[in-house]
Every structure is written in structure tokens, then in C-alpha cells.
Amino acid sequence: MRTRIGSAVVALLLLLAGCTSAARTGGPVTLRFQSLAWQDESVAANKELVKEWNATHRDVKVEYVQGSWDSVHDQLLTSFEGGEAPDIIHDASDDLADFAYGGYLADLTGLLSNRLKFDIPQRSWRTTTFGNGIYGVPFLQEPRVLIANRTWLAAAGVRIPTPEHPWTWVEFRKITKRLSGDGRYGVAWPLKEPVSATLNLSLSAGGQLFRRGADGKVTVRFGAADQVVPRTVHDQVNVDHSAPGSTLGSGGSDTLPGFFGGKYAMVPLGFSYRQQIVQQAPKGFDWEVLPAPAGADGLAQGVSPQTLSVAADSPHKREAAEFIDFLLRPENMVRLALGDWMLPTGTQALQDPALHTAKYGWATGTALAGHLSPAPAQTVRGYPEWKDKVATPALQEYYSGAVGLDELRRRLEKDGNLVLARYQR
């Protein structure tokens, strides 16, 4: 009898312990992963990886949530303030500064595996480091390249640039002028969003625009090196007439019909646009990928990698970091890169043979990876407002010829520094 009672007590204690554990954990942990993947191949790759994780992790499940690049900043801000942010956040590094300094993102310094820390180069980690913390894992990056009509360039007999021997900005301007005439243009600049393109390409000429003082505060100074790329674009449109003003307000996709129709010899685009070209180009259209022009600093180019962060309010930060580590294993990073037609940041992933084929210009893009650096605006607080309220309209008016270089400088510096000062008090 005593034995039966003792056994019953033990069983009851075990049951209560099990109930307490279940109450404490609520069953399997569920992580919400908001992805901004939008291309069919990219969405499929992300969903497949989530499925593979869930099949091998009984106690930590991941729920895929579809987000949108068009509204991510405002959507995240609303979700942070409302306490409803996803656990794992897909974004871009140039959107993280205000969230990191605002306390909305978790510091991942102590949560990342050594494999991930050492596989991704330090220059990439700088894009997500704010103060003494790491607030995102940079995993995909996209250089700007020239997509060119191979037949047109061959007929004109121009020198074809390579990553080893690129065009200079001066040479690029001369070639686009040579290719123009009879209603056709050497280049079309799609600059609906002119700021990131201008700042990132300006690194090749040594441009920085944002200067950080000894007190840590950032100011805008539009010096000679910062002017190389803007002056090139302005003069191609307004002096040489080798670029049409009509595309300045266009997005990259908007220029493709004219490119396919033989109106433009080249279009500067992000590396991922190759997928749209493969899908949309008419049969027999011969195109190639060329490196962007080089300046005093060679092929240096700024990038804002895509990132994965963890919400500061997430109760499951360690599990979220483990999922990120799984998602960014070298073989998985390659799958994500191929799905998005971009370059992985990981050193091992970049060695994959699939990224070194000449087909679709993969080898040209991969050759540029070592020249990619953090975009100049990465750690600048107030950058989104500066970009939207000051830099975008100022550059648009300058490129169209509505204002001159002195007025552009005044607005970028005087008006811009007033905006930045409010974030650095």
C-alpha cells in the first residue's frame, strides 16, 4: 500500500513538473520571420529553408511572414512601438541606424556563432555595427554594374572594360557621347531614387560626403571628390546629350523597354536586375555585364547589404540567432544569393562555382565583391529624413539642369546639416 502511495506521489510530482514546464514554455517556441524577398526564386528559397528548419527542429518553429521593401521602414517602426515586431527582421543596413540607436534591435554580439563572425568580412560587419553593438547580420550585397548592349558596343568598336581594366569616369563620359546620336543615347540613368546611387558610386572617386568629427557628430561636406559622379551624370544629360533627361525620374525597370528597343546602349543598374533582363529580353538580344567606372579609388563602391536582425523585445533571442545561423550556412547563403541574383557576403559562399560562371555576368559581379565597402550613410542618424527631404529633391533638380552645382552644394550642406543636427543633440 505504501509502495502504491509512494508511486502515486512520484507520478503526481512528475505530472505537475511536466505541466509546469509546459506552462512555462507553452509548447514549441514559435519565431516570426519577416522576409522581404519578392522575386519568385527568392521567395521559394526562403520558404524552402524555413521548411527545412521546421522539419529538423521540434522545439523551435519558424513562421514565415511576407513583408515589402516599399513600406518596411514605417511598418517596422509601427510594429516596434506597438510591441508586435517580428522576432527575425529582414531589412537593409542603411535602414538600421535609427532602429539600433532607438533600442528596437537586439545587440547580437554575444549571440552569433564564431563561424558566422569569421566567415563574413569585417568590412561587411561595419555596415551593421552601431556604437559597440552589432544589430544585424549582413548577408546579401548588390554592386551597381553597367548592363550593356553587346552588339551596339561591338559595332562602335569601343574598348570593353573588365574588372581588371575598367573605364575611368572620364572615359565613360567620352564613350557614351561617342555612342549617341540620331535619337539614341549612350546611357540612360534611372534615378528616381538618386541618393544611394550617387553616394555609393562616388566612393570610387574618393567621395564620402559625410564627415564625422572628433566629437562623433556627422556633417555634410560636398567636396571635389563628391562631385565627380554628379557632374558626370549632369553633363551627360545637359551638355553632351548622351543621356536622356526623361529617365531621371524612372526606376530601373522602367528603362528596360527602351534598352531592349535599341534606344540606350547602357543602363547602370543593380546586379539583381539581370533576372528581369533574362526574363524580359526579346529573343536574340545580346547583352553583357560591365563593371561600373573607376575613379581615384579604383572600383570602390558603397553597398548597403541586406540584413537579418532580431527584435529587442523578442523573448527568444537565442533561438532567433540560431535560426539566422542556419539560414546563413555557406550552402544556404548561396541558395539565397542565387534566388535574389545577388552576391553573398560570406567568404565561403563566394567561392561557390555557381557564382563564377560567365553566364549572365556572374563572374563579373563576383570579381567586384572585394571592392565593396559600407555605404557612406551607414551610421548616420537622420539619414532617411535627410535623403527624403533634402538630398533627393536637390539631386533631382541638379541632374535635370534646374539648379547648378553651387545650389546643389548649398542645399546638401546647409539644409542637410540642419536636419542631421536635430538627431545629434
RODO-2510 file (C-alpha; in nm, 4 decimals, decimal comma):
residues 425
     n   res          X          Y          Z
     1     m     0,0000     0,0000     0,0000
     2     r     0,2806     0,2347     0,0987
     3     t     0,4568     0,1490    -0,2262
     4     r     0,1464     0,2283    -0,4320
     5     i     0,1021     0,5593    -0,2490
     6     g     0,4676     0,6456    -0,2977
     7     s     0,4452     0,5617    -0,6650
     8     a     0,1327     0,7724    -0,6998
     9     v     0,3041     1,0672    -0,5319
    10     v     0,6052     1,0371    -0,7642
    11     a     0,3761     1,0136    -1,0658
    12     l     0,1831     1,3184    -0,9469
    13     l     0,5029     1,5161    -0,8950
    14     l     0,6255     1,4231    -1,2429
    15     l     0,2918     1,5226    -1,3902
    16     l     0,2994     1,8560    -1,2095
    17     a     0,6578     1,9126    -1,3223
    18     g     0,5545     1,8384    -1,6782
    19     c     0,2582     2,0738    -1,6525
    20     t     0,4786     2,3451    -1,5043
    21     s     0,7314     2,3018    -1,7847
    22     a     0,4592     2,3109    -2,0476
    23     a     0,3063     2,6193    -1,8885
    24     r     0,6444     2,7842    -1,8767
    25     t     0,7346     2,7082    -2,2362
    26     g     0,3873     2,6982    -2,3873
    27     g     0,4984     2,4099    -2,6056
    28     p     0,7338     2,4685    -2,9019
    29     v     0,8786     2,8179    -2,9388
    30     t     0,7406     2,9964    -3,2443
    31     l     0,9545     3,2604    -3,4146
    32     r     0,8079     3,5036    -3,6650
    33     f     1,0464     3,5672    -3,9556
    34     q     0,9544     3,8659    -4,1711
    35     s     1,1157     3,8298    -4,5133
    36     l     1,1305     4,0979    -4,7811
    37     a     1,2076     3,8505    -5,0589
    38     w     0,9933     3,9367    -5,3600
    39     q     1,1308     3,7598    -5,6665
    40     d     0,9736     3,4170    -5,7169
    41     e     1,3064     3,2347    -5,6890
    42     s     1,3986     3,4245    -5,3737
    43     v     1,0634     3,3684    -5,2027
    44     a     1,0858     2,9986    -5,2872
    45     a     1,4412     2,9718    -5,1474
    46     n     1,3419     3,1408    -4,8219
    47     k     1,0313     2,9295    -4,7751
    48     e     1,2216     2,6094    -4,8514
    49     l     1,4825     2,6924    -4,5884
    50     v     1,2125     2,7679    -4,3303
    51     k     1,0528     2,4325    -4,4121
    52     e     1,3862     2,2538    -4,3724
    53     w     1,4437     2,4188    -4,0351
    54     n     1,0975     2,3260    -3,9103
    55     a     1,1452     1,9656    -4,0209
    56     t     1,4580     1,9299    -3,8080
    57     h     1,3753     2,1455    -3,5039
    58     r     1,0888     2,0086    -3,2979
    59     d     1,1074     2,2678    -3,0196
    60     v     1,1602     2,5855    -3,2252
    61     k     0,9290     2,6533    -3,5163
    62     v     0,9584     2,9434    -3,7607
    63     e     0,6589     3,1172    -3,9156
    64     y     0,7281     3,2871    -4,2498
    65     v     0,5798     3,6393    -4,2749
    66     q     0,5874     3,8259    -4,6068
    67     g     0,6939     4,1898    -4,5887
    68     s     0,7548     4,4560    -4,8553
    69     w     1,0539     4,6743    -4,9347
    70     d     0,8183     4,9570    -5,0301
    71     s     0,6907     5,0104    -4,6756
    72     v     0,9315     4,8296    -4,4457
    73     h     1,0671     5,1294    -4,2511
    74     d     0,7293     5,2688    -4,1478
    75     q     0,5844     4,9211    -4,0965
    76     l     0,8679     4,8216    -3,8647
    77     l     0,8509     5,1467    -3,6710
    78     t     0,4796     5,0930    -3,6123
    79     s     0,5305     4,7310    -3,5081
    80     f     0,8170     4,8222    -3,2726
    81     e     0,6151     5,0908    -3,0994
    82     g     0,3124     4,8627    -3,0812
    83     g     0,5086     4,5729    -2,9335
    84     e     0,4268     4,3490    -3,2301
    85     a     0,7588     4,3320    -3,4147
    86     p     0,8586     4,0013    -3,5755
    87     d     1,1358     3,8127    -3,3957
    88     i     1,3614     3,7970    -3,7027
    89     i     1,3727     4,1027    -3,9252
    90     h     1,4877     4,1206    -4,2870
    91     d     1,5944     4,4734    -4,3859
    92     a     1,8848     4,6691    -4,5382
    93     s     2,1793     4,8011    -4,3393
    94     d     2,1157     5,1655    -4,4284
    95     d     1,7766     5,1401    -4,2575
    96     l     1,9105     5,0110    -3,9251
    97     a     2,0796     5,3103    -3,7608
    98     d     1,7712     5,4760    -3,6146
    99     f     1,6277     5,1393    -3,5059
   100     a     1,9567     5,0379    -3,3417
   101     y     2,0084     5,3669    -3,1599
   102     g     1,6396     5,3723    -3,0694
   103     g     1,6704     5,0454    -2,8785
   104     y     1,4417     4,8465    -3,1076
   105     l     1,7007     4,5891    -3,2193
   106     a     1,8909     4,3352    -3,0111
   107     d     2,2697     4,3517    -2,9864
   108     l     2,3822     4,0270    -3,1478
   109     t     2,7437     4,0441    -3,0295
   110     g     2,7123     3,7567    -2,7829
   111     l     2,4581     3,5583    -2,9834
   112     l     2,6438     3,4956    -3,3094
   113     s     2,8442     3,1819    -3,3797
   114     n     3,2183     3,2126    -3,4379
   115     r     3,1689     3,0552    -3,7797
   116     l     2,9409     3,3378    -3,8875
   117     k     3,1572     3,6089    -3,7295
   118     f     3,4705     3,4982    -3,9120
   119     d     3,3110     3,3968    -4,2431
   120     i     3,1685     3,7428    -4,3127
   121     p     3,4444     4,0055    -4,3705
   122     q     3,4920     4,2864    -4,1219
   123     r     3,4079     4,5477    -4,3866
   124     s     3,0605     4,3942    -4,4109
   125     w     3,0162     4,3827    -4,0335
   126     r     3,0861     4,7569    -4,0259
   127     t     2,7568     4,8105    -4,2083
   128     t     2,5609     4,6761    -3,9096
   129     t     2,7810     4,7945    -3,6220
   130     f     2,6492     5,0944    -3,4303
   131     g     2,8434     5,2097    -3,1268
   132     n     2,9749     4,8952    -2,9610
   133     g     2,6971     4,6639    -3,0782
   134     i     2,6118     4,4528    -3,3810
   135     y     2,2486     4,4945    -3,4788
   136     g     2,2171     4,2863    -3,7941
   137     v     2,3886     4,0162    -3,9956
   138     p     2,4777     4,1373    -4,3491
   139     f     2,4199     3,8500    -4,5891
   140     l     2,3442     3,9690    -4,9438
   141     q     2,5004     4,2599    -5,1321
   142     e     2,4483     4,4150    -5,4712
   143     p     2,7073     4,6142    -5,6663
   144     r     2,5940     4,8547    -5,9338
   145     v     2,7040     4,7493    -6,2800
   146     l     2,6567     4,8604    -6,6390
   147     i     2,4166     4,6454    -6,8383
   148     a     2,5256     4,6937    -7,1988
   149     n     2,4011     4,6133    -7,5485
   150     r     2,6910     4,3940    -7,6635
   151     t     2,6049     4,4283    -8,0345
   152     w     2,5967     4,8089    -8,0164
   153     l     2,9292     4,8362    -7,8338
   154     a     3,0980     4,5914    -8,0714
   155     a     2,9748     4,7814    -8,3780
   156     a     3,1100     5,1066    -8,2328
   157     g     3,4477     4,9466    -8,1682
   158     v     3,4785     5,0796    -7,8135
   159     r     3,7092     4,9204    -7,5608
   160     i     3,5186     4,6776    -7,3423
   161     p     3,6016     4,7294    -6,9738
   162     t     3,6780     4,4460    -6,7342
   163     p     3,7208     4,4422    -6,3551
   164     e     4,0965     4,4357    -6,4174
   165     h     4,0831     4,7260    -6,6659
   166     p     3,7661     4,9306    -6,6089
   167     w     3,6703     5,2575    -6,7721
   168     t     3,7506     5,5759    -6,5836
   169     w     3,4668     5,8230    -6,5292
   170     v     3,6243     6,0495    -6,7927
   171     e     3,6486     5,7621    -7,0393
   172     f     3,2931     5,6557    -6,9640
   173     r     3,1653     6,0050    -7,0467
   174     k     3,3587     6,0119    -7,3744
   175     i     3,2297     5,6687    -7,4779
   176     t     2,8659     5,7497    -7,4035
   177     k     2,8991     6,0654    -7,6147
   178     r     3,0520     5,8619    -7,8965
   179     l     2,7649     5,6121    -7,8831
   180     s     2,4951     5,8808    -7,9012
   181     g     2,3117     6,0436    -8,1907
   182     d     2,0090     6,0079    -8,4178
   183     g     1,7712     5,9808    -8,1222
   184     r     1,9801     5,7177    -7,9472
   185     y     2,1774     5,7578    -7,6261
   186     g     2,4955     5,6053    -7,4897
   187     v     2,3468     5,5655    -7,1415
   188     a     2,0168     5,6021    -6,9582
   189     w     2,0286     5,6922    -6,5888
   190     p     1,7222     5,5688    -6,3955
   191     l     1,7447     5,7980    -6,0933
   192     k     1,4029     5,8007    -5,9347
   193     e     1,5965     5,7265    -5,6132
   194     p     1,9162     5,9235    -5,6849
   195     v     2,0788     5,9385    -5,3424
   196     s     2,2097     5,5870    -5,2825
   197     a     2,3282     5,5518    -5,6439
   198     t     2,5161     5,8806    -5,6253
   199     l     2,6746     5,8242    -5,2853
   200     n     2,7722     5,4629    -5,3458
   201     l     2,9275     5,5214    -5,6882
   202     s     3,1078     5,8283    -5,5545
   203     l     3,3271     5,6068    -5,3350
   204     s     3,5192     5,5150    -5,6499
   205     a     3,6290     5,8798    -5,6779
   206     g     3,7088     5,9064    -5,3085
   207     g     3,3807     6,0755    -5,2198
   208     q     3,2444     6,0367    -4,8672
   209     l     3,0089     6,3356    -4,8252
   210     f     2,9513     6,2590    -4,4554
   211     r     3,2369     6,3600    -4,2254
   212     r     3,2488     6,2530    -3,8619
   213     g     3,4245     6,4969    -3,6278
   214     a     3,6291     6,4281    -3,3144
   215     d     3,3097     6,4756    -3,1121
   216     g     3,1439     6,1947    -3,3075
   217     k     2,8993     6,4257    -3,4817
   218     v     2,8431     6,3973    -3,8567
   219     t     2,8303     6,6875    -4,1019
   220     v     2,7849     6,7049    -4,4783
   221     r     3,0691     6,8452    -4,6903
   222     f     3,0296     6,8303    -5,0663
   223     g     3,3913     6,8354    -5,1794
   224     a     3,5646     6,7828    -5,5137
   225     a     3,5690     6,4037    -5,4862
   226     d     3,1957     6,4004    -5,4062
   227     q     3,1268     6,5988    -5,7235
   228     v     3,2817     6,3597    -5,9788
   229     v     2,9798     6,1318    -6,0247
   230     p     2,7092     6,4022    -6,0011
   231     r     2,8918     6,6200    -6,2541
   232     t     2,9317     6,3240    -6,4910
   233     v     2,5596     6,2484    -6,4856
   234     h     2,4654     6,6177    -6,5113
   235     d     2,6939     6,6741    -6,8087
   236     q     2,5832     6,3612    -6,9905
   237     v     2,2234     6,4850    -6,9667
   238     n     2,2655     6,8588    -7,0119
   239     v     2,5927     6,9123    -7,2000
   240     d     2,6743     6,6042    -7,4083
   241     h     2,3124     6,4908    -7,4525
   242     s     2,4411     6,1359    -7,4269
   243     a     2,1798     6,0533    -7,1624
   244     p     1,8093     6,1386    -7,1819
   245     g     1,6554     6,3578    -6,9164
   246     s     1,3331     6,1615    -6,9494
   247     t     1,4657     5,8631    -6,7495
   248     l     1,5889     6,0627    -6,4491
   249     g     1,2573     6,0123    -6,2733
   250     s     1,2342     5,6460    -6,3679
   251     g     1,3042     5,3278    -6,1793
   252     g     1,5426     5,0702    -6,3202
   253     s     1,2677     4,8509    -6,4623
   254     d     1,1202     5,1470    -6,6494
   255     t     1,4316     5,1763    -6,8677
   256     l     1,4341     4,8155    -6,9845
   257     p     1,1848     4,8516    -7,2745
   258     g     1,3944     5,1354    -7,4222
   259     f     1,7118     4,9364    -7,3640
   260     f     1,5682     4,6320    -7,5426
   261     g     1,4372     4,8589    -7,8184
   262     g     1,7814     4,9969    -7,9002
   263     k     1,7292     5,3435    -7,7540
   264     y     2,0079     5,3214    -7,4936
   265     a     2,3416     5,1435    -7,5239
   266     m     2,3869     5,1023    -7,1499
   267     v     2,1919     5,1278    -6,8261
   268     p     2,3563     5,1449    -6,4791
   269     l     2,1588     4,9032    -6,2624
   270     g     2,1857     4,6930    -5,9521
   271     f     2,3292     4,3465    -6,0107
   272     s     1,9952     4,1747    -5,9396
   273     y     1,8267     4,3372    -6,2406
   274     r     1,9855     4,0645    -6,4506
   275     q     1,6962     3,8380    -6,3595
   276     q     1,4420     4,0758    -6,5138
   277     i     1,6584     4,1071    -6,8237
   278     v     1,6773     3,7292    -6,8632
   279     q     1,3001     3,7083    -6,8281
   280     q     1,2055     4,0058    -7,0452
   281     a     1,4710     4,0491    -7,3140
   282     p     1,3499     3,9718    -7,6681
   283     k     1,4877     3,6599    -7,8277
   284     g     1,8322     3,7170    -7,9709
   285     f     1,9026     4,0321    -7,7702
   286     d     2,2750     4,0209    -7,6843
   287     w     2,3687     4,1879    -7,3570
   288     e     2,6576     4,1805    -7,1125
   289     v     2,7529     4,2945    -6,7636
   290     l     3,0317     4,5525    -6,7315
   291     p     3,1882     4,6960    -6,4139
   292     a     3,0903     5,0484    -6,3149
   293     p     3,3527     5,3135    -6,3966
   294     a     3,6524     5,3552    -6,1679
   295     g     3,7919     5,6710    -6,0112
   296     a     4,0834     5,7667    -5,7901
   297     d     3,9933     5,4825    -5,5539
   298     g     3,9501     5,2272    -5,8301
   299     l     3,6359     5,0142    -5,8341
   300     a     3,5447     5,1003    -5,4750
   301     q     3,1721     5,1120    -5,4349
   302     g     2,9369     5,1552    -5,1427
   303     v     2,6760     4,8955    -5,0636
   304     s     2,4007     4,8579    -4,8083
   305     p     2,3738     4,4818    -4,7642
   306     q     2,0512     4,3061    -4,6883
   307     t     2,0453     4,2153    -4,3205
   308     l     1,8851     3,9875    -4,0647
   309     s     1,8210     4,1357    -3,7202
   310     v     1,6467     4,0295    -3,4008
   311     a     1,3876     4,2461    -3,2287
   312     a     1,4947     4,3741    -2,8870
   313     d     1,1545     4,2728    -2,7470
   314     s     1,1779     3,9146    -2,8718
   315     p     1,1663     3,6706    -2,5781
   316     h     1,3567     3,4159    -2,7850
   317     k     1,6714     3,5976    -2,8984
   318     r     1,8991     3,2949    -2,8677
   319     e     1,6674     3,0776    -3,0780
   320     a     1,6302     3,3576    -3,3353
   321     a     2,0090     3,3854    -3,3639
   322     e     2,0337     3,0081    -3,4111
   323     f     1,7852     3,0250    -3,6980
   324     i     1,9840     3,3064    -3,8596
   325     d     2,2971     3,0935    -3,8280
   326     f     2,1175     2,8065    -4,0030
   327     l     1,9809     3,0324    -4,2752
   328     l     2,3304     3,1678    -4,3448
   329     r     2,5300     2,8473    -4,3615
   330     p     2,7517     2,8771    -4,6726
   331     e     2,5425     2,6419    -4,8848
   332     n     2,2228     2,8176    -4,7773
   333     m     2,3694     3,1624    -4,8362
   334     v     2,4475     3,0555    -5,1925
   335     r     2,0855     2,9463    -5,2397
   336     l     1,9629     3,2841    -5,1150
   337     a     2,2103     3,4691    -5,3381
   338     l     2,1113     3,2750    -5,6485
   339     g     1,7436     3,3251    -5,5672
   340     d     1,7914     3,7028    -5,5387
   341     w     2,0527     3,7258    -5,8183
   342     m     2,2848     3,8991    -5,5729
   343     l     2,6217     3,8286    -5,4089
   344     p     2,6617     3,6635    -5,0681
   345     t     2,8772     3,8369    -4,8107
   346     g     3,0194     3,5113    -4,6785
   347     t     3,3733     3,4231    -4,7864
   348     q     3,2965     3,0527    -4,8278
   349     a     2,9750     3,1153    -5,0186
   350     l     3,1538     3,3496    -5,2608
   351     q     3,3795     3,0617    -5,3627
   352     d     3,0908     2,8549    -5,4961
   353     p     3,1420     2,7739    -5,8683
   354     a     2,7852     2,8808    -5,9479
   355     l     2,8881     3,2401    -5,8737
   356     h     3,1915     3,2334    -6,1032
   357     t     3,0331     3,1395    -6,4330
   358     a     3,0473     3,3834    -6,7236
   359     k     2,6783     3,3211    -6,7931
   360     y     2,4612     3,6206    -6,7047
   361     g     2,7695     3,8088    -6,5822
   362     w     2,8024     3,6236    -6,2520
   363     a     3,1840     3,6229    -6,2733
   364     t     3,1991     3,9998    -6,3323
   365     g     2,9828     4,0674    -6,0287
   366     t     3,1759     3,8285    -5,8070
   367     a     3,5021     3,9972    -5,9118
   368     l     3,3674     4,3214    -5,7658
   369     a     3,2917     4,1735    -5,4227
   370     g     3,6315     4,2647    -5,2789
   371     h     3,5803     4,6297    -5,3748
   372     l     3,2519     4,6732    -5,1889
   373     s     3,2530     4,8879    -4,8762
   374     p     2,9913     5,0232    -4,6375
   375     a     2,7761     5,2904    -4,7976
   376     p     2,8737     5,6390    -4,6757
   377     a     2,5438     5,6897    -4,4933
   378     q     2,5509     5,3617    -4,2959
   379     t     2,5883     5,5015    -3,9449
   380     v     2,4375     5,8467    -3,9980
   381     r     2,1428     5,9124    -3,7727
   382     g     1,8686     6,1018    -3,9524
   383     y     1,9794     5,9775    -4,2922
   384     p     1,6267     5,8720    -4,4044
   385     e     1,4924     6,2238    -4,3409
   386     w     1,7992     6,3895    -4,4950
   387     k     1,7611     6,1694    -4,8009
   388     d     1,3893     6,2280    -4,8479
   389     k     1,3632     6,5974    -4,7608
   390     v     1,6957     6,7378    -4,8776
   391     a     1,9152     6,5186    -5,0960
   392     t     1,6567     6,3579    -5,3246
   393     p     1,4942     6,6822    -5,4492
   394     a     1,8294     6,8620    -5,4654
   395     l     1,9937     6,5919    -5,6785
   396     q     1,6875     6,5528    -5,8992
   397     e     1,6864     6,9244    -5,9774
   398     y     2,0606     6,9312    -6,0383
   399     y     2,0544     6,6325    -6,2725
   400     s     1,7690     6,7836    -6,4704
   401     g     1,9566     7,1118    -6,5082
   402     a     1,7121     7,3136    -6,2977
   403     v     1,9831     7,4205    -6,0486
   404     g     2,3601     7,4478    -6,0688
   405     l     2,6407     7,2881    -5,8722
   406     d     2,6673     7,5750    -5,6196
   407     e     2,2985     7,5485    -5,5328
   408     l     2,3294     7,1706    -5,5006
   409     r     2,6189     7,2158    -5,2582
   410     r     2,4312     7,4755    -5,0548
   411     r     2,1275     7,2550    -5,0125
   412     l     2,3180     6,9369    -4,9358
   413     e     2,5385     7,1109    -4,6806
   414     k     2,3352     7,3929    -4,5242
   415     d     1,9881     7,2386    -4,5359
   416     g     2,1237     6,8895    -4,4808
   417     n     2,3255     6,9756    -4,1717
   418     l     2,0215     7,1376    -4,0125
   419     v     1,8391     6,8047    -4,0448
   420     l     2,1287     6,5950    -3,9133
   421     a     2,1867     6,8300    -3,6200
   422     r     1,8438     6,7506    -3,4772
   423     y     1,9425     6,3834    -3,4449
   424     q     2,2775     6,4562    -3,2768
   425     r     2,1875     6,6852    -2,9911
***
